[in-house]
Amino acid sequence: MPRSLILEPTRELALQVAENFVQYGKYLKLNHALLIGGESMAEVQMRMRAELEHLCATHPRQTVAVVSHADPIKAAVAFYVGLPLDLFQRLVVGPASLTVLELGGALPRLVCLNDTGHLPPVEKGKP
């Protein structure tokens, strides 16, 4: 029996795909299982915001490095620059890039986003 695994980035999209699977597979005797877990991006954004503000409060006037995956970084940046969360995927945060937010002043400032100037250049044909 053929099998497939479909992964979706959001809970809402997973529900839509499951509904379509049921509709399209009605006469084909297809089975499916819907597994939903994790956090919504709004929950990720609020968790990042709370932790960043906690770090600012416990380390005033200090530089603090935070390491994370790209989407939580983009969600935090979107919050602090006033970008609606549904547009956060327009931001680019690459592997090993630096994104700098200044949060200690009256208004948050995005100093740099996706900076890779510290990385050696990649030569074509070399890993």
Backbone atoms as SQL, in Angstrom:
CREATE TABLE atoms (id INTEGER PRIMARY KEY, chain TEXT, resi INTEGER, resn TEXT, atom TEXT, x REAL, y REAL, z REAL);
INSERT INTO atoms VALUES
  (1, 'A', 1, 'MET', 'N', 0.845, -1.177, 0.000),
  (2, 'A', 1, 'MET', 'CA', 0.000, 0.000, 0.000),
  (3, 'A', 1, 'MET', 'C', 0.891, 1.241, 0.000),
  (4, 'A', 2, 'PRO', 'N', 0.696, 2.150, -0.960),
  (5, 'A', 2, 'PRO', 'CA', 1.483, 3.382, -0.991),
  (6, 'A', 2, 'PRO', 'C', 1.214, 4.237, 0.241),
  (7, 'A', 3, 'ARG', 'N', 2.260, 4.917, 0.692),
  (8, 'A', 3, 'ARG', 'CA', 2.131, 5.805, 1.849),
  (9, 'A', 3, 'ARG', 'C', 2.788, 7.135, 1.539),
  (10, 'A', 4, 'SER', 'N', 2.343, 8.144, 2.224),
  (11, 'A', 4, 'SER', 'CA', 2.981, 9.449, 2.082),
  (12, 'A', 4, 'SER', 'C', 2.937, 10.166, 3.421),
  (13, 'A', 5, 'LEU', 'N', 3.863, 11.068, 3.592),
  (14, 'A', 5, 'LEU', 'CA', 3.933, 11.912, 4.774),
  (15, 'A', 5, 'LEU', 'C', 3.901, 13.352, 4.277),
  (16, 'A', 6, 'ILE', 'N', 2.950, 14.109, 4.766),
  (17, 'A', 6, 'ILE', 'CA', 2.818, 15.506, 4.353),
  (18, 'A', 6, 'ILE', 'C', 3.055, 16.367, 5.589),
  (19, 'A', 7, 'LEU', 'N', 4.056, 17.227, 5.524),
  (20, 'A', 7, 'LEU', 'CA', 4.379, 18.129, 6.631),
  (21, 'A', 7, 'LEU', 'C', 3.988, 19.544, 6.245),
  (22, 'A', 8, 'GLU', 'N', 3.305, 20.210, 7.132),
  (23, 'A', 8, 'GLU', 'CA', 2.881, 21.577, 6.878),
  (24, 'A', 8, 'GLU', 'C', 3.451, 22.499, 7.956),
  (25, 'A', 9, 'PRO', 'N', 3.792, 23.741, 7.594),
  (26, 'A', 9, 'PRO', 'CA', 4.428, 24.644, 8.560),
  (27, 'A', 9, 'PRO', 'C', 3.491, 25.224, 9.611),
  (28, 'A', 10, 'THR', 'N', 2.178, 25.177, 9.364),
  (29, 'A', 10, 'THR', 'CA', 1.265, 25.766, 10.339),
  (30, 'A', 10, 'THR', 'C', 0.127, 24.798, 10.639),
  (31, 'A', 11, 'ARG', 'N', -0.453, 24.981, 11.784),
  (32, 'A', 11, 'ARG', 'CA', -1.604, 24.179, 12.211),
  (33, 'A', 11, 'ARG', 'C', -2.783, 24.380, 11.258),
  (34, 'A', 12, 'GLU', 'N', -3.017, 25.620, 10.843),
  (35, 'A', 12, 'GLU', 'CA', -4.140, 25.929, 9.973),
  (36, 'A', 12, 'GLU', 'C', -4.000, 25.239, 8.625),
  (37, 'A', 13, 'LEU', 'N', -2.799, 25.270, 8.063),
  (38, 'A', 13, 'LEU', 'CA', -2.573, 24.622, 6.774),
  (39, 'A', 13, 'LEU', 'C', -2.692, 23.106, 6.897),
  (40, 'A', 14, 'ALA', 'N', -2.227, 22.537, 8.004),
  (41, 'A', 14, 'ALA', 'CA', -2.369, 21.093, 8.218),
  (42, 'A', 14, 'ALA', 'C', -3.841, 20.696, 8.255),
  (43, 'A', 15, 'LEU', 'N', -4.675, 21.506, 8.899),
  (44, 'A', 15, 'LEU', 'CA', -6.110, 21.221, 8.948),
  (45, 'A', 15, 'LEU', 'C', -6.739, 21.297, 7.557),
  (46, 'A', 16, 'GLN', 'N', -6.329, 22.284, 6.761),
  (47, 'A', 16, 'GLN', 'CA', -6.849, 22.406, 5.404),
  (48, 'A', 16, 'GLN', 'C', -6.461, 21.201, 4.554),
  (49, 'A', 17, 'VAL', 'N', -5.208, 20.778, 4.660),
  (50, 'A', 17, 'VAL', 'CA', -4.747, 19.626, 3.886),
  (51, 'A', 17, 'VAL', 'C', -5.504, 18.366, 4.309),
  (52, 'A', 18, 'ALA', 'N', -5.707, 18.188, 5.613),
  (53, 'A', 18, 'ALA', 'CA', -6.446, 17.016, 6.093),
  (54, 'A', 18, 'ALA', 'C', -7.880, 17.021, 5.570),
  (55, 'A', 19, 'GLU', 'N', -8.532, 18.176, 5.575),
  (56, 'A', 19, 'GLU', 'CA', -9.899, 18.270, 5.061),
  (57, 'A', 19, 'GLU', 'C', -9.953, 17.921, 3.575),
  (58, 'A', 20, 'ASN', 'N', -8.984, 18.417, 2.814),
  (59, 'A', 20, 'ASN', 'CA', -8.931, 18.106, 1.385),
  (60, 'A', 20, 'ASN', 'C', -8.625, 16.636, 1.148),
  (61, 'A', 21, 'PHE', 'N', -7.766, 16.068, 1.970),
  (62, 'A', 21, 'PHE', 'CA', -7.426, 14.653, 1.847),
  (63, 'A', 21, 'PHE', 'C', -8.679, 13.799, 2.013),
  (64, 'A', 22, 'VAL', 'N', -9.496, 14.134, 3.006),
  (65, 'A', 22, 'VAL', 'CA', -10.736, 13.395, 3.242),
  (66, 'A', 22, 'VAL', 'C', -11.668, 13.541, 2.040),
  (67, 'A', 23, 'GLN', 'N', -11.796, 14.764, 1.538),
  (68, 'A', 23, 'GLN', 'CA', -12.703, 15.023, 0.420),
  (69, 'A', 23, 'GLN', 'C', -12.240, 14.295, -0.846),
  (70, 'A', 24, 'TYR', 'N', -10.963, 14.427, -1.188),
  (71, 'A', 24, 'TYR', 'CA', -10.472, 13.834, -2.429),
  (72, 'A', 24, 'TYR', 'C', -10.309, 12.316, -2.331),
  (73, 'A', 25, 'GLY', 'N', -10.062, 11.807, -1.131),
  (74, 'A', 25, 'GLY', 'CA', -9.838, 10.377, -0.959),
  (75, 'A', 25, 'GLY', 'C', -11.073, 9.599, -0.584),
  (76, 'A', 26, 'LYS', 'N', -12.228, 10.242, -0.605),
  (77, 'A', 26, 'LYS', 'CA', -13.482, 9.627, -0.161),
  (78, 'A', 26, 'LYS', 'C', -13.766, 8.308, -0.879),
  (79, 'A', 27, 'TYR', 'N', -13.517, 8.235, -2.168),
  (80, 'A', 27, 'TYR', 'CA', -13.844, 7.041, -2.937),
  (81, 'A', 27, 'TYR', 'C', -12.615, 6.169, -3.209),
  (82, 'A', 28, 'LEU', 'N', -11.498, 6.513, -2.632),
  (83, 'A', 28, 'LEU', 'CA', -10.254, 5.775, -2.899),
  (84, 'A', 28, 'LEU', 'C', -9.802, 4.919, -1.721),
  (85, 'A', 29, 'LYS', 'N', -10.571, 4.903, -0.662),
  (86, 'A', 29, 'LYS', 'CA', -10.250, 4.143, 0.541),
  (87, 'A', 29, 'LYS', 'C', -8.880, 4.543, 1.096),
  (88, 'A', 30, 'LEU', 'N', -8.633, 5.822, 1.153),
  (89, 'A', 30, 'LEU', 'CA', -7.382, 6.339, 1.700),
  (90, 'A', 30, 'LEU', 'C', -7.563, 6.632, 3.190),
  (91, 'A', 31, 'ASN', 'N', -6.562, 6.325, 3.954),
  (92, 'A', 31, 'ASN', 'CA', -6.565, 6.632, 5.381),
  (93, 'A', 31, 'ASN', 'C', -5.602, 7.784, 5.633),
  (94, 'A', 32, 'HIS', 'N', -5.865, 8.512, 6.697),
  (95, 'A', 32, 'HIS', 'CA', -4.936, 9.580, 7.071),
  (96, 'A', 32, 'HIS', 'C', -4.947, 9.751, 8.586),
  (97, 'A', 33, 'ALA', 'N', -3.896, 10.371, 9.063),
  (98, 'A', 33, 'ALA', 'CA', -3.799, 10.741, 10.475),
  (99, 'A', 33, 'ALA', 'C', -3.297, 12.179, 10.513),
  (100, 'A', 34, 'LEU', 'N', -3.900, 12.967, 11.351),
  (101, 'A', 34, 'LEU', 'CA', -3.508, 14.367, 11.490),
  (102, 'A', 34, 'LEU', 'C', -2.827, 14.535, 12.838),
  (103, 'A', 35, 'LEU', 'N', -1.571, 14.937, 12.809),
  (104, 'A', 35, 'LEU', 'CA', -0.814, 15.158, 14.037),
  (105, 'A', 35, 'LEU', 'C', -0.512, 16.639, 14.144),
  (106, 'A', 36, 'ILE', 'N', -0.984, 17.262, 15.205),
  (107, 'A', 36, 'ILE', 'CA', -0.760, 18.692, 15.410),
  (108, 'A', 36, 'ILE', 'C', -0.083, 18.866, 16.763),
  (109, 'A', 37, 'GLY', 'N', 0.944, 19.638, 16.767),
  (110, 'A', 37, 'GLY', 'CA', 1.637, 19.916, 18.018),
  (111, 'A', 37, 'GLY', 'C', 2.465, 21.176, 17.865),
  (112, 'A', 38, 'GLY', 'N', 3.237, 21.448, 18.860),
  (113, 'A', 38, 'GLY', 'CA', 4.092, 22.617, 18.799),
  (114, 'A', 38, 'GLY', 'C', 3.344, 23.894, 19.131),
  (115, 'A', 39, 'GLU', 'N', 3.889, 24.993, 18.643),
  (116, 'A', 39, 'GLU', 'CA', 3.346, 26.311, 18.948),
  (117, 'A', 39, 'GLU', 'C', 2.915, 27.011, 17.673),
  (118, 'A', 40, 'SER', 'N', 1.967, 27.894, 17.808),
  (119, 'A', 40, 'SER', 'CA', 1.643, 28.778, 16.688),
  (120, 'A', 40, 'SER', 'C', 2.747, 29.834, 16.608),
  (121, 'A', 41, 'MET', 'N', 2.842, 30.520, 15.481),
  (122, 'A', 41, 'MET', 'CA', 3.860, 31.565, 15.363),
  (123, 'A', 41, 'MET', 'C', 3.585, 32.720, 16.318),
  (124, 'A', 42, 'ALA', 'N', 2.328, 32.983, 16.617),
  (125, 'A', 42, 'ALA', 'CA', 2.017, 34.032, 17.596),
  (126, 'A', 42, 'ALA', 'C', 2.558, 33.643, 18.971),
  (127, 'A', 43, 'GLU', 'N', 2.450, 32.366, 19.324),
  (128, 'A', 43, 'GLU', 'CA', 2.990, 31.898, 20.610),
  (129, 'A', 43, 'GLU', 'C', 4.515, 31.984, 20.613),
  (130, 'A', 44, 'VAL', 'N', 5.131, 31.616, 19.492),
  (131, 'A', 44, 'VAL', 'CA', 6.594, 31.728, 19.379),
  (132, 'A', 44, 'VAL', 'C', 7.013, 33.182, 19.537),
  (133, 'A', 45, 'GLN', 'N', 6.296, 34.081, 18.868),
  (134, 'A', 45, 'GLN', 'CA', 6.634, 35.503, 18.932),
  (135, 'A', 45, 'GLN', 'C', 6.531, 36.035, 20.360),
  (136, 'A', 46, 'MET', 'N', 5.484, 35.683, 21.062),
  (137, 'A', 46, 'MET', 'CA', 5.314, 36.170, 22.433),
  (138, 'A', 46, 'MET', 'C', 6.350, 35.551, 23.374),
  (139, 'A', 47, 'ARG', 'N', 6.716, 34.294, 23.128),
  (140, 'A', 47, 'ARG', 'CA', 7.756, 33.651, 23.943),
  (141, 'A', 47, 'ARG', 'C', 9.099, 34.331, 23.718),
  (142, 'A', 48, 'MET', 'N', 9.415, 34.622, 22.461),
  (143, 'A', 48, 'MET', 'CA', 10.668, 35.318, 22.151),
  (144, 'A', 48, 'MET', 'C', 10.677, 36.708, 22.778),
  (145, 'A', 49, 'ARG', 'N', 9.554, 37.419, 22.650),
  (146, 'A', 49, 'ARG', 'CA', 9.463, 38.766, 23.222),
  (147, 'A', 49, 'ARG', 'C', 9.677, 38.726, 24.733),
  (148, 'A', 50, 'ALA', 'N', 8.998, 37.807, 25.413),
  (149, 'A', 50, 'ALA', 'CA', 9.127, 37.717, 26.875),
  (150, 'A', 50, 'ALA', 'C', 10.557, 37.399, 27.278),
  (151, 'A', 51, 'GLU', 'N', 11.185, 36.493, 26.581),
  (152, 'A', 51, 'GLU', 'CA', 12.558, 36.112, 26.944),
  (153, 'A', 51, 'GLU', 'C', 13.542, 37.236, 26.644),
  (154, 'A', 52, 'LEU', 'N', 13.387, 37.893, 25.505),
  (155, 'A', 52, 'LEU', 'CA', 14.288, 39.005, 25.180),
  (156, 'A', 52, 'LEU', 'C', 14.140, 40.144, 26.185),
  (157, 'A', 53, 'GLU', 'N', 12.920, 40.436, 26.574),
  (158, 'A', 53, 'GLU', 'CA', 12.714, 41.513, 27.548),
  (159, 'A', 53, 'GLU', 'C', 13.227, 41.112, 28.927),
  (160, 'A', 54, 'HIS', 'N', 13.115, 39.839, 29.261),
  (161, 'A', 54, 'HIS', 'CA', 13.696, 39.342, 30.518),
  (162, 'A', 54, 'HIS', 'C', 15.220, 39.486, 30.490),
  (163, 'A', 55, 'LEU', 'N', 15.834, 39.127, 29.361),
  (164, 'A', 55, 'LEU', 'CA', 17.289, 39.267, 29.232),
  (165, 'A', 55, 'LEU', 'C', 17.715, 40.729, 29.336),
  (166, 'A', 56, 'CYS', 'N', 16.947, 41.626, 28.737),
  (167, 'A', 56, 'CYS', 'CA', 17.262, 43.065, 28.834),
  (168, 'A', 56, 'CYS', 'C', 17.163, 43.550, 30.270),
  (169, 'A', 57, 'ALA', 'N', 16.173, 43.066, 30.998),
  (170, 'A', 57, 'ALA', 'CA', 15.983, 43.492, 32.392),
  (171, 'A', 57, 'ALA', 'C', 17.067, 42.942, 33.297),
  (172, 'A', 58, 'THR', 'N', 17.534, 41.733, 33.029),
  (173, 'A', 58, 'THR', 'CA', 18.543, 41.118, 33.903),
  (174, 'A', 58, 'THR', 'C', 19.974, 41.447, 33.486),
  (175, 'A', 59, 'HIS', 'N', 20.155, 42.009, 32.279),
  (176, 'A', 59, 'HIS', 'CA', 21.491, 42.396, 31.806),
  (177, 'A', 59, 'HIS', 'C', 21.446, 43.803, 31.218),
  (178, 'A', 60, 'PRO', 'N', 21.105, 44.804, 32.038),
  (179, 'A', 60, 'PRO', 'CA', 20.976, 46.169, 31.506),
  (180, 'A', 60, 'PRO', 'C', 22.304, 46.678, 30.940),
  (181, 'A', 61, 'ARG', 'N', 22.207, 47.393, 29.805),
  (182, 'A', 61, 'ARG', 'CA', 23.363, 48.006, 29.141),
  (183, 'A', 61, 'ARG', 'C', 24.461, 46.995, 28.816),
  (184, 'A', 62, 'GLN', 'N', 24.090, 45.736, 28.609),
  (185, 'A', 62, 'GLN', 'CA', 25.053, 44.706, 28.211),
  (186, 'A', 62, 'GLN', 'C', 24.643, 44.139, 26.859),
  (187, 'A', 63, 'THR', 'N', 25.625, 43.588, 26.170),
  (188, 'A', 63, 'THR', 'CA', 25.343, 42.890, 24.925),
  (189, 'A', 63, 'THR', 'C', 25.089, 41.425, 25.255),
  (190, 'A', 64, 'VAL', 'N', 23.987, 40.907, 24.774),
  (191, 'A', 64, 'VAL', 'CA', 23.610, 39.520, 25.032),
  (192, 'A', 64, 'VAL', 'C', 23.426, 38.818, 23.695),
  (193, 'A', 65, 'ALA', 'N', 24.064, 37.671, 23.524),
  (194, 'A', 65, 'ALA', 'CA', 23.902, 36.880, 22.302),
  (195, 'A', 65, 'ALA', 'C', 22.810, 35.844, 22.517),
  (196, 'A', 66, 'VAL', 'N', 21.900, 35.773, 21.581),
  (197, 'A', 66, 'VAL', 'CA', 20.809, 34.792, 21.619),
  (198, 'A', 66, 'VAL', 'C', 20.905, 33.993, 20.324),
  (199, 'A', 67, 'VAL', 'N', 20.918, 32.690, 20.437),
  (200, 'A', 67, 'VAL', 'CA', 21.027, 31.816, 19.268),
  (201, 'A', 67, 'VAL', 'C', 19.705, 31.082, 19.098),
  (202, 'A', 68, 'SER', 'N', 19.190, 31.078, 17.863),
  (203, 'A', 68, 'SER', 'CA', 17.905, 30.442, 17.612),
  (204, 'A', 68, 'SER', 'C', 17.806, 30.053, 16.148),
  (205, 'A', 69, 'HIS', 'N', 16.724, 29.390, 15.807),
  (206, 'A', 69, 'HIS', 'CA', 16.408, 29.103, 14.416),
  (207, 'A', 69, 'HIS', 'C', 15.899, 30.380, 13.758),
  (208, 'A', 70, 'ALA', 'N', 15.785, 30.362, 12.453),
  (209, 'A', 70, 'ALA', 'CA', 15.431, 31.568, 11.698),
  (210, 'A', 70, 'ALA', 'C', 14.027, 32.091, 12.006),
  (211, 'A', 71, 'ASP', 'N', 13.022, 31.229, 12.028),
  (212, 'A', 71, 'ASP', 'CA', 11.650, 31.732, 12.197),
  (213, 'A', 71, 'ASP', 'C', 11.412, 32.436, 13.530),
  (214, 'A', 72, 'PRO', 'N', 11.899, 31.929, 14.664),
  (215, 'A', 72, 'PRO', 'CA', 11.730, 32.704, 15.899),
  (216, 'A', 72, 'PRO', 'C', 12.435, 34.066, 15.855),
  (217, 'A', 73, 'ILE', 'N', 13.592, 34.121, 15.206),
  (218, 'A', 73, 'ILE', 'CA', 14.291, 35.404, 15.068),
  (219, 'A', 73, 'ILE', 'C', 13.452, 36.360, 14.225),
  (220, 'A', 74, 'LYS', 'N', 12.942, 35.867, 13.111),
  (221, 'A', 74, 'LYS', 'CA', 12.108, 36.712, 12.247),
  (222, 'A', 74, 'LYS', 'C', 10.842, 37.167, 12.965),
  (223, 'A', 75, 'ALA', 'N', 10.261, 36.296, 13.767),
  (224, 'A', 75, 'ALA', 'CA', 9.058, 36.671, 14.522),
  (225, 'A', 75, 'ALA', 'C', 9.366, 37.771, 15.529),
  (226, 'A', 76, 'ALA', 'N', 10.512, 37.665, 16.205),
  (227, 'A', 76, 'ALA', 'CA', 10.906, 38.700, 17.170),
  (228, 'A', 76, 'ALA', 'C', 11.178, 40.025, 16.463),
  (229, 'A', 77, 'VAL', 'N', 11.911, 39.975, 15.359),
  (230, 'A', 77, 'VAL', 'CA', 12.194, 41.194, 14.605),
  (231, 'A', 77, 'VAL', 'C', 10.891, 41.831, 14.137),
  (232, 'A', 78, 'ALA', 'N', 9.985, 41.018, 13.621),
  (233, 'A', 78, 'ALA', 'CA', 8.699, 41.551, 13.152),
  (234, 'A', 78, 'ALA', 'C', 7.978, 42.285, 14.278),
  (235, 'A', 79, 'PHE', 'N', 7.983, 41.706, 15.464),
  (236, 'A', 79, 'PHE', 'CA', 7.323, 42.362, 16.592),
  (237, 'A', 79, 'PHE', 'C', 7.948, 43.717, 16.876),
  (238, 'A', 80, 'TYR', 'N', 9.272, 43.758, 16.984),
  (239, 'A', 80, 'TYR', 'CA', 9.932, 44.986, 17.412),
  (240, 'A', 80, 'TYR', 'C', 9.955, 46.076, 16.352),
  (241, 'A', 81, 'VAL', 'N', 9.805, 45.719, 15.075),
  (242, 'A', 81, 'VAL', 'CA', 9.754, 46.758, 14.036),
  (243, 'A', 81, 'VAL', 'C', 8.320, 47.073, 13.617),
  (244, 'A', 82, 'GLY', 'N', 7.353, 46.398, 14.235),
  (245, 'A', 82, 'GLY', 'CA', 5.954, 46.686, 13.949),
  (246, 'A', 82, 'GLY', 'C', 5.426, 46.036, 12.679),
  (247, 'A', 83, 'LEU', 'N', 6.083, 44.992, 12.222),
  (248, 'A', 83, 'LEU', 'CA', 5.638, 44.262, 11.034),
  (249, 'A', 83, 'LEU', 'C', 4.588, 43.240, 11.446),
  (250, 'A', 84, 'PRO', 'N', 3.430, 43.222, 10.803),
  (251, 'A', 84, 'PRO', 'CA', 2.422, 42.230, 11.166),
  (252, 'A', 84, 'PRO', 'C', 2.983, 40.810, 11.029),
  (253, 'A', 85, 'LEU', 'N', 2.608, 39.948, 11.939),
  (254, 'A', 85, 'LEU', 'CA', 3.155, 38.591, 11.969),
  (255, 'A', 85, 'LEU', 'C', 2.874, 37.835, 10.676),
  (256, 'A', 86, 'ASP', 'N', 1.777, 38.119, 10.006),
  (257, 'A', 86, 'ASP', 'CA', 1.494, 37.390, 8.770),
  (258, 'A', 86, 'ASP', 'C', 2.427, 37.784, 7.622),
  (259, 'A', 87, 'LEU', 'N', 3.284, 38.778, 7.838),
  (260, 'A', 87, 'LEU', 'CA', 4.270, 39.183, 6.830),
  (261, 'A', 87, 'LEU', 'C', 5.703, 38.829, 7.230),
  (262, 'A', 88, 'PHE', 'N', 5.890, 38.126, 8.354),
  (263, 'A', 88, 'PHE', 'CA', 7.245, 37.891, 8.844),
  (264, 'A', 88, 'PHE', 'C', 8.084, 37.047, 7.892),
  (265, 'A', 89, 'GLN', 'N', 7.459, 36.245, 7.028),
  (266, 'A', 89, 'GLN', 'CA', 8.231, 35.414, 6.102),
  (267, 'A', 89, 'GLN', 'C', 8.878, 36.256, 4.996),
  (268, 'A', 90, 'ARG', 'N', 8.566, 37.536, 4.938),
  (269, 'A', 90, 'ARG', 'CA', 9.252, 38.415, 3.978),
  (270, 'A', 90, 'ARG', 'C', 10.664, 38.744, 4.450),
  (271, 'A', 91, 'LEU', 'N', 10.937, 38.521, 5.734),
  (272, 'A', 91, 'LEU', 'CA', 12.279, 38.734, 6.275),
  (273, 'A', 91, 'LEU', 'C', 13.139, 37.518, 5.959),
  (274, 'A', 92, 'VAL', 'N', 14.432, 37.738, 5.789),
  (275, 'A', 92, 'VAL', 'CA', 15.363, 36.643, 5.508),
  (276, 'A', 92, 'VAL', 'C', 16.384, 36.576, 6.634),
  (277, 'A', 93, 'VAL', 'N', 16.514, 35.398, 7.224),
  (278, 'A', 93, 'VAL', 'CA', 17.537, 35.147, 8.242),
  (279, 'A', 93, 'VAL', 'C', 18.209, 33.837, 7.856),
  (280, 'A', 94, 'GLY', 'N', 19.443, 33.941, 7.370),
  (281, 'A', 94, 'GLY', 'CA', 20.159, 32.769, 6.889),
  (282, 'A', 94, 'GLY', 'C', 20.973, 32.090, 7.975),
  (283, 'A', 95, 'PRO', 'N', 21.474, 30.901, 7.669),
  (284, 'A', 95, 'PRO', 'CA', 22.312, 30.176, 8.626),
  (285, 'A', 95, 'PRO', 'C', 23.556, 30.982, 9.002),
  (286, 'A', 96, 'ALA', 'N', 23.863, 31.007, 10.274),
  (287, 'A', 96, 'ALA', 'CA', 25.055, 31.671, 10.822),
  (288, 'A', 96, 'ALA', 'C', 25.061, 33.182, 10.602),
  (289, 'A', 97, 'SER', 'N', 23.929, 33.774, 10.244),
  (290, 'A', 97, 'SER', 'CA', 23.878, 35.219, 10.056),
  (291, 'A', 97, 'SER', 'C', 23.670, 35.907, 11.403),
  (292, 'A', 98, 'LEU', 'N', 23.958, 37.193, 11.420),
  (293, 'A', 98, 'LEU', 'CA', 23.766, 37.991, 12.622),
  (294, 'A', 98, 'LEU', 'C', 22.616, 38.963, 12.416),
  (295, 'A', 99, 'THR', 'N', 21.754, 39.018, 13.403),
  (296, 'A', 99, 'THR', 'CA', 20.686, 40.002, 13.448),
  (297, 'A', 99, 'THR', 'C', 20.826, 40.718, 14.780),
  (298, 'A', 100, 'VAL', 'N', 20.853, 42.037, 14.758),
  (299, 'A', 100, 'VAL', 'CA', 21.079, 42.815, 15.973),
  (300, 'A', 100, 'VAL', 'C', 19.893, 43.729, 16.236),
  (301, 'A', 101, 'LEU', 'N', 19.314, 43.561, 17.411),
  (302, 'A', 101, 'LEU', 'CA', 18.253, 44.436, 17.903),
  (303, 'A', 101, 'LEU', 'C', 18.786, 45.181, 19.119),
  (304, 'A', 102, 'GLU', 'N', 18.531, 46.471, 19.205),
  (305, 'A', 102, 'GLU', 'CA', 18.821, 47.240, 20.418),
  (306, 'A', 102, 'GLU', 'C', 17.496, 47.459, 21.124),
  (307, 'A', 103, 'LEU', 'N', 17.377, 46.913, 22.334),
  (308, 'A', 103, 'LEU', 'CA', 16.098, 46.957, 23.034),
  (309, 'A', 103, 'LEU', 'C', 16.138, 47.774, 24.313),
  (310, 'A', 104, 'GLY', 'N', 17.267, 48.321, 24.688),
  (311, 'A', 104, 'GLY', 'CA', 17.370, 49.002, 25.966),
  (312, 'A', 104, 'GLY', 'C', 16.887, 50.437, 25.995),
  (313, 'A', 105, 'GLY', 'N', 16.703, 51.052, 24.843),
  (314, 'A', 105, 'GLY', 'CA', 16.317, 52.458, 24.810),
  (315, 'A', 105, 'GLY', 'C', 14.812, 52.660, 24.837),
  (316, 'A', 106, 'ALA', 'N', 14.414, 53.883, 24.510),
  (317, 'A', 106, 'ALA', 'CA', 12.991, 54.220, 24.514),
  (318, 'A', 106, 'ALA', 'C', 12.236, 53.448, 23.432),
  (319, 'A', 107, 'LEU', 'N', 12.856, 53.289, 22.275),
  (320, 'A', 107, 'LEU', 'CA', 12.246, 52.543, 21.173),
  (321, 'A', 107, 'LEU', 'C', 13.209, 51.453, 20.711),
  (322, 'A', 108, 'PRO', 'N', 12.704, 50.292, 20.346),
  (323, 'A', 108, 'PRO', 'CA', 13.584, 49.251, 19.820),
  (324, 'A', 108, 'PRO', 'C', 14.154, 49.676, 18.469),
  (325, 'A', 109, 'ARG', 'N', 15.381, 49.233, 18.201),
  (326, 'A', 109, 'ARG', 'CA', 16.031, 49.550, 16.921),
  (327, 'A', 109, 'ARG', 'C', 16.552, 48.273, 16.300),
  (328, 'A', 110, 'LEU', 'N', 16.300, 48.097, 15.008),
  (329, 'A', 110, 'LEU', 'CA', 16.897, 47.014, 14.244),
  (330, 'A', 110, 'LEU', 'C', 18.192, 47.547, 13.657),
  (331, 'A', 111, 'VAL', 'N', 19.314, 47.065, 14.175),
  (332, 'A', 111, 'VAL', 'CA', 20.626, 47.556, 13.754),
  (333, 'A', 111, 'VAL', 'C', 21.078, 46.842, 12.488),
  (334, 'A', 112, 'CYS', 'N', 20.916, 45.527, 12.423),
  (335, 'A', 112, 'CYS', 'CA', 21.228, 44.788, 11.208),
  (336, 'A', 112, 'CYS', 'C', 20.391, 43.514, 11.160),
  (337, 'A', 113, 'LEU', 'N', 20.154, 43.054, 9.952),
  (338, 'A', 113, 'LEU', 'CA', 19.358, 41.855, 9.725),
  (339, 'A', 113, 'LEU', 'C', 20.082, 40.973, 8.734),
  (340, 'A', 114, 'ASN', 'N', 20.284, 39.715, 9.094),
  (341, 'A', 114, 'ASN', 'CA', 20.855, 38.723, 8.193),
  (342, 'A', 114, 'ASN', 'C', 22.264, 39.095, 7.725),
  (343, 'A', 115, 'ASP', 'N', 23.069, 39.678, 8.585),
  (344, 'A', 115, 'ASP', 'CA', 24.434, 40.056, 8.229),
  (345, 'A', 115, 'ASP', 'C', 25.308, 38.807, 8.168),
  (346, 'A', 116, 'THR', 'N', 25.989, 38.616, 7.046),
  (347, 'A', 116, 'THR', 'CA', 26.888, 37.467, 6.889),
  (348, 'A', 116, 'THR', 'C', 28.311, 37.921, 6.574),
  (349, 'A', 117, 'GLY', 'N', 28.611, 39.189, 6.837),
  (350, 'A', 117, 'GLY', 'CA', 29.938, 39.723, 6.529),
  (351, 'A', 117, 'GLY', 'C', 31.068, 39.051, 7.290),
  (352, 'A', 118, 'HIS', 'N', 30.763, 38.415, 8.395),
  (353, 'A', 118, 'HIS', 'CA', 31.790, 37.736, 9.191),
  (354, 'A', 118, 'HIS', 'C', 32.126, 36.349, 8.649),
  (355, 'A', 119, 'LEU', 'N', 31.368, 35.865, 7.672),
  (356, 'A', 119, 'LEU', 'CA', 31.576, 34.523, 7.121),
  (357, 'A', 119, 'LEU', 'C', 32.526, 34.573, 5.931),
  (358, 'A', 120, 'PRO', 'N', 33.351, 33.539, 5.752),
  (359, 'A', 120, 'PRO', 'CA', 34.226, 33.522, 4.572),
  (360, 'A', 120, 'PRO', 'C', 33.384, 33.377, 3.314),
  (361, 'A', 121, 'PRO', 'N', 33.868, 33.921, 2.194),
  (362, 'A', 121, 'PRO', 'CA', 33.110, 33.800, 0.952),
  (363, 'A', 121, 'PRO', 'C', 33.021, 32.335, 0.501),
  (364, 'A', 122, 'VAL', 'N', 31.934, 32.001, -0.139),
  (365, 'A', 122, 'VAL', 'CA', 31.745, 30.656, -0.659),
  (366, 'A', 122, 'VAL', 'C', 32.178, 30.636, -2.105),
  (367, 'A', 123, 'GLU', 'N', 33.087, 29.720, -2.435),
  (368, 'A', 123, 'GLU', 'CA', 33.557, 29.610, -3.799),
  (369, 'A', 123, 'GLU', 'C', 32.737, 28.577, -4.542),
  (370, 'A', 124, 'LYS', 'N', 32.409, 28.869, -5.796),
  (371, 'A', 124, 'LYS', 'CA', 31.629, 27.923, -6.590),
  (372, 'A', 124, 'LYS', 'C', 32.384, 26.611, -6.738),
  (373, 'A', 125, 'GLY', 'N', 31.658, 25.529, -6.611),
  (374, 'A', 125, 'GLY', 'CA', 32.240, 24.208, -6.778),
  (375, 'A', 125, 'GLY', 'C', 32.907, 23.651, -5.538),
  (376, 'A', 126, 'LYS', 'N', 32.963, 24.426, -4.460),
  (377, 'A', 126, 'LYS', 'CA', 33.555, 23.948, -3.204),
  (378, 'A', 126, 'LYS', 'C', 32.491, 23.910, -2.124),
  (379, 'A', 127, 'PRO', 'N', 32.512, 22.855, -1.301),
  (380, 'A', 127, 'PRO', 'CA', 31.503, 22.764, -0.232),
  (381, 'A', 127, 'PRO', 'C', 31.714, 23.782, 0.854);
